[in-house]
């Protein structure tokens, strides 16, 4: 819903390595009277340059990006633009990612599968000084509380994976092959194979078949299936 501003619009920068998604979100935000998009970037390094130049009220970050993850960007943003509030906007719904991001200094966490109104609300909430978790993200945290699992101290070895390895692991578990993973994440098959080797080592899997079974078991446990 569009609101009439009584104050200057909330300046925002969007950092996401998926060009079409980025343009779609910018188009949605540009229709809001109280929000103004002042910059965008397709990777973390360029994102820092844009944020340093524009000093936005709010930075909206993806988690897994080439070169520098959104979570790794958080302390750097706090250094170059302390007044900028940070919202994570991601496909990752694992509770450990939510905790990592919020502990690093993010003020909001919204999933890409959430309605766009969740992102609009998050922008306004964090700009006003409040924290904001989308309804889906909140449900993940509540589920951890109910089940008694601490997302930050579980013995699940999957926690040792980097954000990019988490993303690749999820795609492997869904049956994506090396070529398709590369196409989805805009990385080379060689890079996918390197990540897969690292994942296998961290999860103590000797074969790809064993890795797939292990990852599917973990994916099912995370989603409650």
C-alpha positions, 0 to 999 in steps of 0.5 A: 500500500502506498503511503503519503510521506510526511518526512523525506523518503527513505533512501535505499540501496539494493544489493543482489546478484540476480539482475531480473529479481533486482530490477523487479524489486526496484520497480516495486519500491519505486512505486512507494511515495515514502521510499526512494531507491538511490542505488543498486549493485550486483555483488558485495564489493560494488555494493559497498562502493554504492553504499559508501557513496550514497549513505542510504537510510536502508541497505537491502542485501542478498546473502549469497553473492559472488566475492562477498556475502551479505553477512560479510558486508554487514560489519563493513557497512556499519564502518563506512555508513553507521546510520544505514540500517540493514535488511537481509533479503534472501532465499535462505530460511534456515534459522542459523542464517537468521541468527547470524545476520541479526547478530552481525547487525542486520535489523531485518530479515525477509525471505524472497518467497514472502509477499513484497509487502513484507519487504515494504513493511521491513523498510519502514520498521527498521528505518524507524529503529525497530527490528523486523522478521517476516512472518516466515522468518519468525516462524522458523525461529519460533519452531526452533524454540518449540523444538528446543533446538538452538540454531547457533549451537546445534551439532549439525555439521552443516553449520560449518558450511559457508553461505554459498556452500549452503546454497549449493547444498540445497540445490544438490538436495533438490536434484540439480546437477553441476551444470544446472547449479552453475546456471542458477547461481551464475557460476562456472561448473568448475566452481560448482565442483570445487564447492561440492568437493569442499561440502563433501569433505566437511560432511565426511561423504565419500561419494556424490550419492552419499552426499545427496542422501545426507543433504536430503535428510538435512533438508527434510529435517529443516523443513519439517518434512 
